[in-house]
Amino acid sequence: MHLIFKALFSAILLTTSHTFGATFLDSITPIDDSSPKEDCAMWWPTKDDDAFEKSETIKLLSEIYEESDGYESLILAPLMAKLGYVEPDTRRIKYPDEAIYQTVQHSSGSLLVISADQEHGIRIRFPVISISAAQRNEVLKDYLAFVREVKTHYPDVDRDPAWDPNALAWWKLTLKAITKYKSEGNKIAQIGLLPAPKDE
């Protein structure tokens, strides 16, 4: 599968010898022959995290989108290298021409789905039944630390151009739409739903 998707990364810009993400990247292993058997999402209410407006997960996601803005090409490169889509020394890449979805085995034992596209950015989806809010947040904290590590390593680098569509803009619009939806008395079931694969 990786050989097919490598062609989607048409703009490999620079290379580096630095290794990033000792915590987050080392905790994930790409899996090609399996996927979660349940719905996955970026967020859903749990007994420990049931209020969208007070959710630690939503706070972490907002921090991730804010901190990633302008550095996505530098964050995407080591992540895609870890997943086997580009060479390990790739420093900077644009988003693929088509969205990609990659199942990974987390060190906790859970299967996660990582996706990447220019409109929505890099998204991590979690199985909604078999993972807790606390586990969800620990993964996101590790990922946020990875994002900050990349930014720290490139303090004077040229920022990414103002891409259109833009992931941070999408996230802000999503939060605004959800806030309005809730104000009308509706409940939020999940954000970023990826339905479980149907049995053939």
Secondary structure, DSSP 4 states (H G I P E B T S, - for coil): -HHHHHTT---EEEE------TTTGGGEEE-SS---SS-EESB--BTTB--GGG-HHHHHHHHHHHHHTT-HHHHHHHHHHHTTSS-TTEEEEPPPSS-EEEEEEETTS-EEEEEEETTTEEEEEEETTTS-HHHHHHHHHHHHHHHHHHHHH-TTSPPPP--SS-HHHHHHHHHHHHHHHHHTTPPP--BS-BPPPPP-
